Each structure stands twice: as structure tokens, then as C-alpha cells.
Amino acid sequence: MNAGAQLPQWAEVAVGILVLVGAGITLAGTVGLVRFKTFYQRVHAPTLGTSYGAGFVLLASILYFSVAQSRPVLHEILILVFVVITTPVTLVLLARAALYRDRAESNPAVPGRKPARHGEDTPG
């Protein structure tokens, strides 16, 4: 690729908009991380920012390199697939670990299963 390669103006504008939208969504997720009070609220906002923010930045990368090299460049889709798959899985694992911890500590703010009384049948 030529270091001084010029993109058409429509591509420059589109890449700029996609990068700004991606950065804005990621910033919104970061602000949600700071502003929310509980762990369960905080864990949700960054995952959306990561998934959608990275998606828009990767779309900008796909567009930029496809236009600059005059051929389709799609290897960024693999990155997007990994981010979209791993981010929600991480969210679920973190939330379940925190819920398990809070229930084990008998945190009154977290609804949990009622302990079985002596002599009652327990579901099993």
C-alpha cells in the first residue's frame, strides 16, 4: 500500500463517521461503567460498548482498506466474530460468579433461593 494513498472523499467521510460512531458507543459504555452503582448494572454497559463500538470501528477498517487496496478486505470480520462471541459469554460468567458470591454471603440486596426448612421436601 502506498504511504501517500488518497481515498475518495466519500470513503473518507464514511470511515470518519463509522470511527466516530464506534468511539461514541464505546464512550457511552465507559460512562455507564462509571455512573452505575451496583456491579450488576456496571457489567452490562461496557459489554454493549465493546460489541457495538468495536463493530463500527471494524466496519470503518474494512471500508478503508478495501477502498485503499482496491479489493475486498474481510479479515476484520473474524475479529468481529470473536468479539461478538466472547463479550456476552464473559458477561454471563462474571454475573453468575458475582451472583454465586452474593448468595453465598447472604447479601440481602440480592434475591436468592429460600433456604429449605427442616422437614420440608427440597426439589431435587
Secondary structure, 3 states (H helix, E strand, C coil): CCCCCCCCHHHHHHHHHHHHHHHHHHHHHHHHHHHCCCHHHHCHHHHHHHHHHHHHHHHHHHHHHHHHHCCCCCCHHHHHHHHHHHHHHHHHHHHHHHHHHHHHCCCCCCCCCCCCCCCCCCCC
